[in-house]
């Protein structure tokens, strides 16, 4: 896949991301302009910017992605569901939610599944996509596999490696493990620390079919130059 993927195809796999708390309106507008110009899959922004991005990207192929229960995943399921519904109402069509990490590590799989399902129910009822961030840096290999299974059982569309705010980002090993765990049924999004075309190529080769990156423009330029 990587050998035959051109720069336009790569761009359509990238969620062009700006989640830092100090992001300004000017920076968000620039993010959307870049996303429109390169036809990235989406812009990924905090909920406060969803309405603006939806206006700026109207009549473009670029989706508006936002984050739910971010970055800790420690909100209650009803709060995550409300946040999801509100964000969809503002124009988001993709939701990257953080699962309940503490419940997962406590072995309370039902709580984890119910938490994801609360968001999936709202999202799928309105045609939105759900990506479940499992925050690999906090998990053992067995916990990563369980998290993927629970996301699949709850009806999620993707599993995602990282928030970018934890102690580590995406690794080739984690992406490969997650792809093995979900098979072809779900998408796998690699995010956190993807800065170069070589990083992108490695993640795609390992099984990722979506990339979250703030360096999308540079990655695509490097890919074109190869």
C-alpha positions in Angstrom: 0.0 0.0 0.0 2.7 2.5 0.9 4.6 1.8 -2.3 1.6 2.8 -4.4 0.2 5.6 -2.3 0.7 9.1 -3.9 0.8 12.3 -1.9 -2.9 13.0 -2.5 -3.8 9.5 -1.2 -1.6 10.1 1.9 -3.3 13.5 2.5 -6.7 11.8 2.6 -5.4 9.6 5.5 -4.3 12.5 7.7 -6.3 14.2 10.4 -4.7 17.6 10.4 -4.5 18.3 14.2 -4.3 21.2 16.5 -5.3 20.3 20.1 -2.9 22.4 22.2 -4.8 24.5 24.8 -3.2 27.8 23.7 -4.3 27.5 20.0 -5.6 30.8 18.7 -8.4 31.6 16.3 -5.8 32.6 13.7 -4.0 29.3 14.1 -7.3 27.4 13.7 -8.1 29.3 10.6 -4.7 28.5 9.1 -5.2 24.8 10.0 -8.5 24.8 8.1 -6.9 26.6 5.1 -4.2 24.0 5.0 -6.6 21.2 5.3 -8.8 22.5 2.5 -5.7 23.1 0.3 -4.4 19.6 0.8 -7.7 17.9 1.1 -6.8 16.2 4.4 -9.3 13.7 5.8 -10.2 16.1 8.6 -9.1 18.8 11.0 -8.9 17.6 14.6 -9.6 20.3 17.1 -11.0 20.9 20.6 -14.8 21.3 20.9 -14.6 25.0 21.3 -13.4 25.3 17.7 -15.9 22.9 16.0 -18.4 25.5 14.9 -15.8 27.8 13.4 -14.2 24.9 11.5 -17.5 23.6 10.3 -18.2 27.1 8.8 -14.7 27.4 7.3 -14.8 23.9 5.7 -18.4 24.0 4.4 -18.6 22.7 0.9 -15.1 21.0 1.2 -14.4 17.3 1.5 -12.6 17.9 4.8 -14.4 16.6 7.9 -14.4 18.2 11.3 -13.1 15.9 13.9 -13.2 16.7 17.6 -12.2 15.1 20.9 -14.5 13.7 23.6 -13.5 13.1 27.3 -10.1 14.5 26.3 -7.3 13.9 27.3 -7.9 11.8 30.4 -11.0 9.8 29.6 -12.2 10.1 33.1 -15.6 11.8 32.6 -18.7 9.8 33.2 -20.4 8.1 30.2 -23.4 10.5 30.3 -21.1 13.5 30.2 -19.2 12.0 27.2 -22.5 11.3 25.4 -23.7 14.9 26.0 -20.4 16.3 24.8 -20.6 14.1 21.7 -24.2 15.2 21.0 -23.3 18.9 21.4 -20.2 18.6 19.1 -22.2 16.9 16.4 -24.8 19.6 16.7 -22.0 22.2 16.1 -20.8 20.4 13.0 -18.4 17.6 14.0 -18.8 14.4 12.0 -15.9 12.5 13.6 -15.3 12.0 17.3 -12.1 10.9 18.9 -13.0 9.8 22.4 -10.8 8.7 25.2 -11.9 5.5 26.9 -12.0 5.0 30.7 -8.4 4.1 31.2 -8.8 3.6 35.0 -11.7 1.2 34.5 -9.7 -0.8 31.9 -6.7 -1.1 34.2 -9.0 -2.1 37.1 -10.4 -5.0 35.0 -13.9 -3.5 34.8 -14.5 -4.3 31.1 -18.2 -3.7 31.3 -17.7 -0.2 32.4 -15.2 0.4 29.6 -17.6 -1.0 27.0 -20.6 0.9 28.3 -18.6 4.1 28.3 -17.7 3.7 24.6 -21.2 2.6 23.7 -22.7 5.7 25.2 -20.8 7.8 22.7 -21.2 5.4 19.8 -25.0 5.4 20.3 -25.2 9.2 20.0 -22.7 9.4 17.1 -24.0 6.6 15.0 -27.6 7.9 15.4 -26.4 11.0 13.6 -24.0 9.5 11.1 -20.8 10.4 12.9 -17.7 8.3 13.2 -16.2 7.2 16.5 -12.5 6.6 17.1 -11.5 5.3 20.5 -8.3 6.5 22.0 -6.8 3.7 24.1 -3.7 5.7 25.2 -1.2 2.9 24.7 1.6 4.4 26.8 -0.4 3.6 30.0 -1.3 0.0 28.9 0.3 -3.4 28.9 0.1 -5.4 25.7 -2.7 -7.5 27.1 -4.6 -4.3 28.1 -4.1 -2.9 24.6 -5.7 -6.0 23.1 -8.6 -5.9 25.6 -9.2 -2.2 24.8 -9.4 -3.0 21.1 -11.8 -5.8 21.7 -14.0 -3.6 23.9 -14.0 -0.8 21.4 -15.1 -3.3 18.7 -17.8 -4.8 20.9 -19.2 -1.3 21.6 -19.5 -0.6 17.9 -16.6 1.9 17.4 -15.3 2.6 13.9 -11.6 3.0 14.8 -9.1 2.5 17.6 -6.5 5.2 18.1 -3.1 4.9 19.8 -2.7 8.1 21.8 -4.0 11.5 22.8 -0.6 13.2 22.3 -0.8 14.4 25.9 0.3 11.2 27.6 3.8 9.9 28.2 4.2 8.5 24.7 2.8 8.6 21.2 2.3 6.1 18.4 4.8 3.3 17.9 5.0 0.8 15.0 4.7 -2.1 17.5 1.5 -0.7 19.0 -0.1 -0.1 15.6 0.8 -3.6 14.5 -0.7 -5.1 17.7 -3.9 -3.0 17.4 -4.3 -4.0 13.7 -3.9 -7.7 14.7 -6.4 -7.2 17.5 -9.2 -5.6 15.4 -8.4 -7.3 12.0 -10.0 -5.6 9.0 -13.2 -4.7 10.7 -12.1 -1.4 12.3 -9.8 1.4 11.4 -6.5 2.0 13.2 -5.4 5.6 13.8 -1.8 6.3 14.7 -1.3 9.6 16.5 1.4 11.2 18.6 4.9 12.0 17.4 4.3 11.5 13.7 6.4 14.2 12.2 8.0 12.9 8.9 7.1 11.0 5.8 9.2 8.1 7.1 7.1 8.1 10.3 3.9 8.0 8.2 5.2 5.3 6.0 6.2 3.1 8.9 2.8 3.5 10.6 0.9 2.7 7.4 3.0 -0.3 6.8 2.2 -1.5 10.3 -1.5 -1.3 9.7 -2.7 2.3 10.3 -5.2 3.7 7.8 -5.5 7.1 9.5 -2.8 9.3 10.9 -3.2 12.1 13.4 -0.5 14.7 13.0 0.1 18.4 13.4 2.9 18.2 10.8 0.6 17.1 7.9 1.8 19.7 5.5 5.4 18.9 6.0 4.7 15.1 5.8 2.9 15.5 2.5 5.7 17.7 1.1 8.3 15.1 2.1 6.2 12.3 0.6 6.0 14.2 -2.7 9.8 14.7 -2.8 10.5 10.9 -2.4 
